[in-house]
Amino acid sequence: MEILYKSTRGGEQGLKASEAVLKGIASDGGLFVPETMPQLTESLDELAQMDYRELAYTVMSKFLTDYSEEELRHCINSAYDSKFDTQKIAPLVKYGDVWYLELFHGKTIAFKDMALSILPHLMTTAAKKNALKEEIVILTATSGDTGKAAMAGFADVPGTHIIVFYPKNGVSPVQERQMVTQKGDNTHVVGILGNFDDAQTAVKKMFGDAQLIRDIAGKGYVFSSANSINIGRLVPQVVYYVYSYMQLLKAGEIRSGEKINIVVPTGNFGNILAAYYAKLIGLPVNRLICASNMNKVLYDFFSTGVYDKRREFYITTSPSMDILVSSNLERLIFRITDDDAGQTAEWMKELSVGGKYEISEEMRQRLSDFCPEFCTEEESAAAINEVYKSTGYVIDPHTSVGAGAYLKYRKETGDGTRTVIASTASPYKFARSVLHAIDPEAYDAHDDMQQFEDLRAVSGVDLPNAIQELMTAEVLHDTVVETEGMEAAVRKILGAV
């Protein structure tokens, strides 16, 4: 069955998967979703025997139906290769009575590698399939990890350019250094004097700016996105949740058909939405625990039905979650309205203009798959300490939000369902915060390089290649602009002034 895509705001429908991947965002500002949700037709026992690449093909082929088997397998094999430091790609490890799905074994040691390693291949394949003549300009905002992972994926890919905007004072030192040292003649990095939401809002505005689109078209370019708003990002993320279940099943930890809980540290909502899509296509999932940090706009939404971005913005030790406008939530909103594009567009306009919207009580009942929790900075640090002291396992500050949220959930509900926590980044990416949580007196005075050595000693895990390369990498990007100057920066880079 062919799966076609439509916009959550009603302006476009009937797009093939490759067309949706190429566009990234709909012309009406909406996000592309499947017109019908595919289903897993294989048995769980059959799926459990597949390695990551085979499972990726099985799952992704359900969504990307206009890609031939040869094309899709080529994309998968090109993505999930020696760039990952483990054959399993996404290992599931057990510490205490919790399983951690390690999503940080790729080139930039964060979960964004799981999708951004394959997106360039999906996109360039789509360009050939659709006879695209223009060069693709990936325009993206990042809260820390997407930018580096996207640049690593698209660097020097023929027919593409990538422009990344990041909050200059809102990412970790390692995250920033990873971006500003990125090589590639087609890569461009711009810091902004604002937060991630400022960057994301401005990027979305540029996607909808007809004059700008005409001007860059005159220079031979067309915009696309590498953010999780691109369906080509979301579909590969579904795979690793299916894979985590199959690892539990193969290890005899669960019975076939037994439901599991999944905990996801959540910012832009794409990662947990992928887990929800896994459930929709047939994965046995009980609860999806949506874990927020102090920027708990999602916690408040699921708790009250009111989405209100008009609040204090916190810079935390989990910067990839420092987000007040969770773009992918729009896809969930569209679904719980029974695909009412008019209502979805109205609420998104209310959010843009007035800063809030409120769903009905009936629609709130349709969110029962999700359980919201949040952690303060103190609770997040305590979770790092607790997991380390009790198991010897070291987790990063994003994963610790998930771990802390799960402890709250279990205490509140008594739910003993087998649980997988998405471990979204290597602790090396946030060494100072991790070591401070474990023992501030011992480590806080050490410089960044010494802290990498401290963390190696504490964790027993060798320095990832990504960290070793940073130590001698040259800074290649140093542009910083006000938020209002983002469009001018894009025009300058593309010669469309």
ZARO-515075 format. One record per residue (C-alpha): residue number from 1; residue in three letters; x, z, y. Coordinates in nm, 2 decimals, decimal comma. Last residue first. Example, Ala and Ser with C-alpha at 12.3 -4.5 7.8 and 13.67 -1.06 7.14 Angstrom:
2
   nr  rest    east      up   north
    2   SER    1,37    0,71   -0,11
    1   ALA    1,23    0,78   -0,45
***
This chain:
497
   nr  rest    east      up   north
  497   VAL    2,14   -0,11    4,00
  496   ALA    2,10   -0,26    3,65
  495   GLY    2,46   -0,25    3,55
  494   LEU    2,38   -0,07    3,23
  493   ILE    2,59    0,24    3,31
  492   LYS    2,48    0,23    3,67
  491   ARG    2,11    0,20    3,59
  490   VAL    2,13    0,49    3,35
  489   ALA    2,30    0,71    3,61
  488   ALA    2,04    0,61    3,87
  487   GLU    1,77    0,71    3,63
  486   MET    1,93    1,05    3,58
  485   GLY    1,99    1,13    3,95
  484   GLU    1,67    1,34    3,99
  483   THR    1,79    1,58    3,72
  482   GLU    2,11    1,64    3,93
  481   VAL    2,42    1,47    3,79
  480   VAL    2,73    1,55    3,58
  479   THR    2,97    1,28    3,45
  478   ASP    3,28    1,41    3,26
  477   HIS    3,30    1,20    2,95
  476   LEU    3,63    1,13    2,76
  475   VAL    3,77    1,48    2,70
  474   GLU    4,05    1,44    2,45
  473   ALA    4,02    1,59    2,10
  472   THR    4,30    1,82    1,99
  471   MET    4,11    2,13    1,88
  470   LEU    3,79    1,93    1,83
  469   GLU    3,92    1,76    1,52
  468   GLN    3,96    2,09    1,34
  467   ILE    3,60    2,19    1,42
  466   ALA    3,44    1,87    1,29
  465   ASN    3,67    1,88    0,98
  464   PRO    3,50    2,21    0,88
  463   LEU    3,72    2,52    0,89
  462   ASP    3,73    2,67    0,54
  461   VAL    3,46    2,91    0,42
  460   GLY    3,55    3,26    0,32
  459   SER    3,30    3,38    0,57
  458   VAL    3,49    3,67    0,74
  457   ALA    3,84    3,51    0,71
  456   ARG    3,71    3,17    0,83
  455   LEU    3,52    3,34    1,11
  454   ASP    3,83    3,51    1,24
  453   GLU    4,02    3,18    1,23
  452   PHE    3,75    3,02    1,43
  451   GLN    3,76    3,32    1,66
  450   GLN    4,12    3,26    1,73
  449   MET    4,05    2,92    1,86
  448   ASP    3,77    3,05    2,08
  447   ASP    3,97    3,33    2,24
  446   HIS    3,96    3,69    2,09
  445   ALA    3,82    3,98    2,30
  444   ASP    3,48    3,98    2,12
  443   TYR    3,62    4,01    1,77
  442   ALA    3,66    4,36    1,64
  441   GLU    3,44    4,55    1,88
  440   PRO    3,17    4,29    1,85
  439   ASP    3,13    4,33    1,48
  438   ILE    2,89    4,11    1,28
  437   ALA    2,66    4,01    1,57
  436   HIS    2,96    3,94    1,80
  435   LEU    3,12    3,73    1,52
  434   VAL    2,81    3,51    1,50
  433   SER    2,78    3,47    1,88
  432   ARG    3,15    3,38    1,91
  431   ALA    3,15    3,14    1,62
  430   PHE    2,85    2,93    1,73
  429   LYS    2,94    2,59    1,58
  428   TYR    3,14    2,76    1,31
  427   PRO    2,82    2,92    1,19
  426   SER    2,72    2,58    1,05
  425   ALA    2,38    2,46    1,17
  424   THR    2,02    2,43    1,06
  423   SER    1,97    2,66    0,76
  422   ALA    1,61    2,58    0,67
  421   ILE    1,48    2,90    0,50
  420   VAL    1,32    2,85    0,15
  419   THR    1,08    3,11    0,02
  418   ARG    0,94    3,19   -0,32
  417   THR    0,61    3,36   -0,26
  416   GLY    0,62    3,74   -0,23
  415   ASP    0,38    3,77    0,06
  414   GLY    0,36    4,14    0,17
  413   THR    0,19    4,01    0,49
  412   GLU    0,35    4,20    0,78
  411   LYS    0,67    4,30    0,62
  410   ARG    0,71    3,95    0,47
  409   TYR    0,65    3,78    0,80
  408   LYS    0,88    4,01    0,99
  407   LEU    1,17    3,95    0,74
  406   TYR    1,09    3,58    0,76
  405   ALA    1,12    3,58    1,14
  404   GLY    1,46    3,74    1,12
  403   ALA    1,58    3,48    0,87
  402   GLY    1,45    3,19    1,07
  401   VAL    1,60    3,33    1,39
  400   SER    1,91    3,39    1,19
  399   THR    1,92    3,02    1,10
  398   HIS    1,94    2,94    1,47
  397   PRO    2,21    3,21    1,54
  396   ASP    2,44    3,08    1,25
  395   ILE    2,45    3,23    0,91
  394   VAL    2,72    3,41    0,72
  393   TYR    2,66    3,52    0,35
  392   GLY    2,83    3,84    0,24
  391   THR    2,50    3,95    0,08
  390   SER    2,38    4,28    0,23
  389   LYS    2,63    4,31    0,52
  388   TYR    2,62    3,94    0,60
  387   VAL    2,24    3,91    0,58
  386   GLU    2,19    4,23    0,79
  385   ASN    2,44    4,13    1,06
  384   ILE    2,31    3,78    1,11
  383   ALA    1,95    3,93    1,11
  382   ALA    2,05    4,20    1,36
  381   ALA    2,18    3,92    1,60
  380   SER    1,84    3,75    1,58
  379   GLU    1,66    4,08    1,63
  378   GLU    1,86    4,16    1,94
  377   GLU    1,81    3,81    2,08
  376   THR    1,44    3,85    2,03
  375   CYS    1,28    3,69    1,73
  374   PHE    0,96    3,50    1,69
  373   GLU    0,69    3,45    1,43
  372   PRO    0,41    3,19    1,38
  371   CYS    0,24    3,11    1,05
  370   PHE    0,14    2,75    1,00
  369   ASP   -0,08    2,61    0,72
  368   SER   -0,38    2,77    0,89
  367   LEU   -0,36    2,52    1,18
  366   ARG   -0,70    2,37    1,11
  365   GLN   -0,87    2,70    1,21
  364   ARG   -0,72    2,65    1,56
  363   MET   -0,91    2,32    1,58
  362   GLU   -1,24    2,50    1,54
  361   GLU   -1,14    2,76    1,80
  360   SER   -1,09    2,48    2,05
  359   ILE   -0,75    2,37    2,20
  358   GLU   -0,61    2,49    2,53
  357   TYR   -0,38    2,30    2,77
  356   LYS   -0,10    2,40    3,00
  355   GLY    0,16    2,29    3,26
  354   GLY   -0,09    2,15    3,52
  353   VAL    0,03    1,79    3,55
  352   SER    0,23    1,73    3,23
  351   LEU    0,04    1,97    3,01
  350   GLU   -0,30    1,85    3,14
  349   LYS   -0,18    1,49    3,07
  348   MET   -0,08    1,58    2,72
  347   TRP   -0,43    1,74    2,68
  346   GLU   -0,61    1,43    2,79
  345   ALA   -0,39    1,20    2,58
  344   THR   -0,48    1,41    2,27
  343   GLN   -0,85    1,40    2,36
  342   GLY   -0,85    1,03    2,40
  341   ALA   -0,64    0,97    2,09
  340   ASP   -0,89    1,15    1,86
  339   ASP   -0,70    1,13    1,53
  338   ASP   -0,92    1,39    1,36
  337   THR   -0,85    1,63    1,65
  336   ILE   -0,62    1,83    1,41
  335   ARG   -0,41    1,52    1,35
  334   PHE   -0,35    1,44    1,71
  333   ILE   -0,25    1,80    1,78
  332   LEU    0,00    1,78    1,50
  331   ARG    0,16    1,46    1,64
  330   GLU    0,16    1,61    1,99
  329   LEU    0,36    1,91    1,85
  328   ASN    0,65    1,66    1,83
  327   SER    0,73    1,70    2,20
  326   SER    0,78    2,08    2,21
  325   VAL    0,79    2,14    2,58
  324   LEU    0,94    2,49    2,64
  323   ILE    1,27    2,44    2,47
  322   ASP    1,57    2,67    2,41
  321   MET    1,57    2,60    2,04
  320   SER    1,90    2,41    2,03
  319   PRO    2,04    2,69    2,24
  318   SER    2,03    2,96    1,98
  317   THR    2,24    3,22    2,16
  316   THR    1,98    3,22    2,43
  315   ILE    1,91    3,07    2,77
  314   TYR    1,57    3,19    2,86
  313   PHE    1,30    3,00    3,06
  312   GLU    1,04    3,21    3,23
  311   ARG    0,69    3,08    3,19
  310   ARG    0,46    2,79    3,28
  309   LYS    0,49    2,59    2,95
  308   ASP    0,15    2,70    2,84
  307   TYR    0,00    2,59    2,51
  306   VAL   -0,31    2,80    2,45
  305   GLY   -0,46    2,82    2,09
  304   THR   -0,38    3,20    2,09
  303   SER   -0,14    3,28    1,81
  302   PHE   -0,03    2,93    1,73
  301   PHE    0,03    2,85    2,10
  300   ASP    0,20    3,19    2,16
  299   TYR    0,45    3,14    1,88
  298   LEU    0,50    2,78    2,00
  297   VAL    0,59    2,89    2,35
  296   LYS    0,83    3,15    2,22
  295   ASN    1,13    3,08    2,44
  294   MET    1,27    3,41    2,31
  293   ASN    1,35    3,25    1,97
  292   SER    1,08    3,08    1,76
  291   ALA    1,02    3,07    1,39
  290   CYS    0,73    2,86    1,25
  289   ILE    0,66    2,98    0,90
  288   LEU    0,51    2,71    0,70
  287   ARG    0,29    2,87    0,44
  286   ASN    0,19    2,76    0,08
  285   VAL    0,37    2,43    0,00
  284   PRO    0,32    2,22   -0,32
  283   LEU    0,46    1,88   -0,20
  282   GLY    0,18    1,62   -0,21
  281   ILE    0,22    1,38    0,08
  280   LEU    0,06    1,63    0,33
  279   LYS    0,30    1,90    0,22
  278   ALA    0,61    1,69    0,30
  277   TYR    0,44    1,60    0,63
  276   TYR    0,42    1,97    0,71
  275   ALA    0,80    2,01    0,63
  274   ALA    0,86    1,71    0,86
  273   LEU    0,66    1,89    1,13
  272   ILE    0,89    2,19    1,08
  271   ASN    1,19    1,98    1,18
  270   GLY    1,02    1,79    1,46
  269   PHE    0,88    2,09    1,64
  268   ASN    1,10    2,05    1,95
  267   GLY    1,23    2,41    1,91
  266   THR    1,18    2,56    1,57
  265   PRO    1,38    2,77    1,32
  264   VAL    1,20    2,66    1,00
  263   VAL    1,07    2,89    0,72
  262   ILE    0,93    2,72    0,41
  261   ASN    0,70    2,90    0,17
  260   ILE    0,67    2,78   -0,19
  259   LYS    0,38    2,67   -0,41
  258   GLU    0,40    2,65   -0,79
  257   GLY    0,32    2,29   -0,91
  256   SER    0,60    2,28   -1,16
  255   ARG    0,71    2,63   -1,23
  254   ILE    0,96    2,80   -1,00
  253   GLU    1,32    2,92   -1,03
  252   GLY    1,39    2,71   -1,33
  251   ALA    1,70    2,55   -1,17
  250   LYS    1,53    2,20   -1,18
  249   LEU    1,22    2,34   -1,01
  248   LEU    1,42    2,51   -0,73
  247   GLN    1,63    2,20   -0,67
  246   MET    1,31    1,99   -0,67
  245   TYR    1,16    2,21   -0,40
  244   SER    1,47    2,17   -0,18
  243   TYR    1,46    1,79   -0,24
  242   VAL    1,10    1,77   -0,11
  241   TYR    1,21    1,96    0,20
  240   TYR    1,52    1,73    0,23
  239   VAL    1,32    1,41    0,22
  238   VAL    1,07    1,49    0,50
  237   GLN    1,37    1,48    0,74
  236   PRO    1,43    1,12    0,66
  235   VAL    1,07    1,04    0,79
  234   LEU    1,11    1,22    1,12
  233   ARG    1,41    1,04    1,26
  232   GLY    1,28    0,69    1,20
  231   ILE    0,94    0,81    1,34
  230   ASN    1,12    0,84    1,68
  229   ILE    0,99    1,15    1,86
  228   SER    1,28    1,33    1,68
  227   ASN    1,51    1,20    1,95
  226   ALA    1,70    0,88    1,87
  225   SER    1,50    0,67    2,12
  224   SER    1,48    0,30    2,21
  223   PHE    1,52    0,11    2,53
  222   VAL    1,58   -0,27    2,55
  221   TYR    1,88   -0,45    2,70
  220   GLY    1,97   -0,80    2,80
  219   LYS    2,05   -0,74    3,17
  218   GLY    1,71   -0,87    3,28
  217   ALA    1,56   -0,64    3,01
  216   ILE    1,73   -0,36    3,20
  215   ASP    1,54   -0,45    3,52
  214   ARG    1,21   -0,50    3,34
  213   ILE    1,23   -0,16    3,17
  212   LEU    1,32    0,00    3,50
  211   GLN    1,02   -0,16    3,67
  210   ALA    0,78   -0,06    3,39
  209   ASP    0,89    0,31    3,39
  208   GLY    0,73    0,45    3,07
  207   PHE    1,06    0,50    2,88
  206   MET    1,21    0,63    3,20
  205   LYS    0,95    0,90    3,23
  204   LYS    1,02    1,01    2,87
  203   VAL    1,39    1,05    2,96
  202   ALA    1,30    1,25    3,28
  201   THR    1,08    1,49    3,08
  200   GLN    1,34    1,54    2,81
  199   ALA    1,62    1,61    3,06
  198   ASP    1,41    1,87    3,26
  197   ASP    1,29    2,02    2,92
  196   PHE    1,66    2,05    2,82
  195   ASN    1,75    2,25    3,13
  194   GLY    1,88    2,16    3,47
  193   LEU    2,21    2,05    3,64
  192   ILE    2,25    1,75    3,41
  191   GLY    2,55    1,65    3,19
  190   VAL    2,59    1,28    3,11
  189   VAL    2,74    1,13    2,80
  188   HIS    2,79    0,76    2,73
  187   THR    2,87    0,59    2,40
  186   ASN    2,91    0,21    2,36
  185   ASP    3,29    0,20    2,37
  184   GLY    3,31    0,48    2,11
  183   LYS    3,47    0,82    2,11
  182   GLN    3,29    1,15    2,16
  181   THR    3,50    1,41    2,34
  180   VAL    3,23    1,51    2,58
  179   MET    2,98    1,55    2,30
  178   GLN    3,17    1,77    2,06
  177   ARG    3,30    1,97    2,35
  176   GLU    2,95    2,05    2,47
  175   GLN    2,84    2,17    2,13
  174   VAL    3,15    2,37    2,08
  173   PRO    3,11    2,55    2,41
  172   SER    2,74    2,62    2,33
  171   VAL    2,47    2,44    2,52
  170   GLY    2,27    2,52    2,84
  169   ASN    2,50    2,50    3,13
  168   LYS    2,54    2,12    3,15
  167   PRO    2,19    2,06    3,01
  166   TYR    2,24    1,74    2,80
  165   PHE    2,18    1,37    2,87
  164   VAL    2,29    1,11    2,61
  163   ILE    2,32    0,74    2,66
  162   ILE    2,37    0,52    2,35
  161   HIS    2,45    0,15    2,33
  160   THR    2,37   -0,08    2,04
  159   GLY    2,42   -0,44    1,93
  158   PRO    2,72   -0,36    1,71
  157   VAL    2,75    0,01    1,61
  156   ASP    3,06    0,13    1,80
  155   ALA    2,93    0,49    1,80
  154   PHE    2,57    0,50    1,68
  153   GLY    2,58    0,77    1,42
  152   ALA    2,84    0,99    1,59
  151   MET    2,65    0,94    1,91
  150   ALA    2,32    1,05    1,75
  149   ALA    2,48    1,36    1,59
  148   LYS    2,65    1,46    1,92
  147   GLY    2,33    1,42    2,12
  146   THR    2,09    1,57    1,86
  145   ASP    2,29    1,90    1,84
  144   GLY    2,27    2,07    2,18
  143   SER    1,94    2,06    2,36
  142   THR    1,96    1,68    2,37
  141   ALA    1,80    1,41    2,57
  140   THR    1,80    1,05    2,45
  139   LEU    1,83    0,69    2,55
  138   ILE    1,94    0,46    2,27
  137   VAL    1,99    0,12    2,43
  136   ILE    1,93   -0,16    2,19
  135   GLU    2,09   -0,50    2,27
  134   GLU    1,83   -0,77    2,33
  133   LYS    1,76   -1,06    2,09
  132   LEU    1,53   -0,87    1,84
  131   ALA    1,45   -1,10    1,55
  130   ASN    1,21   -0,84    1,40
  129   LYS    1,38   -0,80    1,07
  128   LYS    1,72   -0,81    1,24
  127   ALA    1,63   -0,54    1,48
  126   ALA    1,47   -0,33    1,20
  125   THR    1,80   -0,34    1,00
  124   THR    1,98   -0,23    1,32
  123   MET    1,73    0,06    1,35
  122   LEU    1,72    0,18    0,99
  121   HIS    2,10    0,17    0,99
  120   PRO    2,13    0,36    1,32
  119   LEU    1,87    0,61    1,19
  118   ILE    2,05    0,69    0,87
  117   SER    2,32    0,94    0,98
  116   LEU    2,08    1,06    1,25
  115   ALA    1,84    1,20    1,00
  114   MET    2,05    1,44    0,80
  113   ASP    2,31    1,47    1,08
  112   LYS    2,05    1,65    1,30
  111   PHE    2,08    1,94    1,06
  110   ALA    2,42    2,05    1,21
  109   ILE    2,78    2,03    1,11
  108   THR    2,87    1,72    1,32
  107   LYS    2,98    1,50    1,03
  106   GLY    2,74    1,62    0,77
  105   HIS    2,72    1,94    0,57
  104   PHE    2,48    2,12    0,80
  103   LEU    2,15    2,11    0,63
  102   GLU    2,20    2,41    0,40
  101   LEU    1,86    2,50    0,25
  100   TYR    1,88    2,88    0,23
   99   TRP    1,70    3,05   -0,06
   98   VAL    1,59    3,41   -0,02
   97   ASP    1,59    3,70   -0,27
   96   GLY    1,94    3,81   -0,18
   95   TYR    2,15    3,50   -0,12
   94   LYS    2,04    3,18   -0,29
   93   VAL    2,19    2,84   -0,20
   92   LEU    2,01    2,50   -0,17
   91   PRO    2,26    2,22   -0,11
   90   ALA    2,17    1,94    0,13
   89   ILE    2,40    1,64    0,07
   88   LYS    2,43    1,73   -0,30
   87   GLN    2,76    1,54   -0,33
   86   THR    2,91    1,78   -0,07
   85   ASP    3,12    1,72    0,24
   84   PHE    2,89    1,47    0,39
   83   LYS    3,05    1,17    0,57
   82   SER    3,15    1,07    0,22
   81   ASP    2,82    0,90    0,16
   80   TYR    2,46    0,97    0,27
   79   ALA    2,41    0,72    0,55
   78   SER    2,54    0,39    0,40
   77   ASN    2,37    0,46    0,07
   76   ILE    2,04    0,53    0,24
   75   CYS    2,05    0,22    0,47
   74   HIS    2,15    0,00    0,18
   73   ARG    1,87    0,14   -0,04
   72   LEU    1,63    0,06    0,24
   71   GLU    1,74   -0,30    0,28
   70   GLU    1,75   -0,37   -0,09
   69   GLU    1,41   -0,21   -0,16
   68   SER    1,27   -0,42    0,12
   67   TYR    1,17   -0,25    0,45
   66   ASP    0,80   -0,32    0,53
   65   THR    0,68   -0,01    0,35
   64   LEU    0,87    0,25    0,55
   63   PHE    0,65    0,55    0,47
   62   LYS    0,63    0,55    0,09
   61   SER    0,98    0,39    0,07
   60   MET    1,11    0,71    0,24
   59   VAL    1,01    0,94   -0,04
   58   THR    1,14    0,74   -0,34
   57   TYR    1,45    0,62   -0,15
   56   ALA    1,54    0,97   -0,04
   55   LEU    1,49    1,09   -0,40
   54   GLU    1,73    0,84   -0,53
   53   ARG    1,99    0,93   -0,26
   52   TYR    1,95    1,30   -0,31
   51   ASP    1,98    1,30   -0,69
   50   MET    1,67    1,25   -0,90
   49   GLN    1,57    1,47   -1,20
   48   ALA    1,34    1,69   -1,00
   47   LEU    1,13    1,38   -0,90
   46   GLU    1,03    1,33   -1,26
   45   ASP    0,93    1,69   -1,31
   44   LEU    0,73    1,67   -0,98
   43   SER    0,54    1,37   -1,12
   42   GLU    0,57    1,04   -0,93
   41   THR    0,28    0,92   -0,71
   40   LEU    0,38    1,10   -0,39
   39   GLN    0,12    1,02   -0,13
   38   PRO    0,11    0,81    0,19
   37   MET   -0,07    0,93    0,50
   36   THR   -0,28    0,67    0,66
   35   GLU   -0,25    0,53    1,01
   34   PRO    0,11    0,67    1,00
   33   VAL    0,21    0,83    1,33
   32   PHE    0,38    0,68    1,64
   31   LEU    0,42    0,91    1,95
   30   GLY    0,24    0,85    2,28
   29   GLY    0,38    0,75    2,61
   28   ASP    0,14    0,46    2,65
   27   SER    0,42    0,21    2,56
   26   ALA    0,47    0,40    2,23
   25   ILE    0,80    0,58    2,17
   24   GLY    1,08    0,48    1,93
   23   LYS    1,02    0,11    1,99
   22   LEU    1,26    0,00    1,71
   21   VAL    1,13    0,26    1,46
   20   ALA    0,77    0,17    1,53
   19   GLU    0,85   -0,20    1,48
   18   SER    1,03   -0,13    1,15
   17   ALA    0,73    0,07    1,03
   16   LYS    0,48   -0,21    1,09
   15   LEU    0,26   -0,16    1,39
   14   GLY   -0,12   -0,17    1,35
   13   GLN   -0,19    0,04    1,65
   12   GLU   -0,10    0,08    2,02
   11   GLY   -0,26    0,24    2,32
   10   GLY   -0,45    0,51    2,14
    9   ARG   -0,27    0,82    2,27
    8   THR   -0,12    0,93    1,93
    7   SER    0,01    0,58    1,89
    6   LYS   -0,04    0,39    1,57
    5   TYR    0,16    0,30    1,26
    4   LEU    0,11    0,09    0,95
    3   ILE    0,16    0,19    0,59
    2   GLU    0,14   -0,10    0,34
    1   MET    0,00    0,00    0,00
***
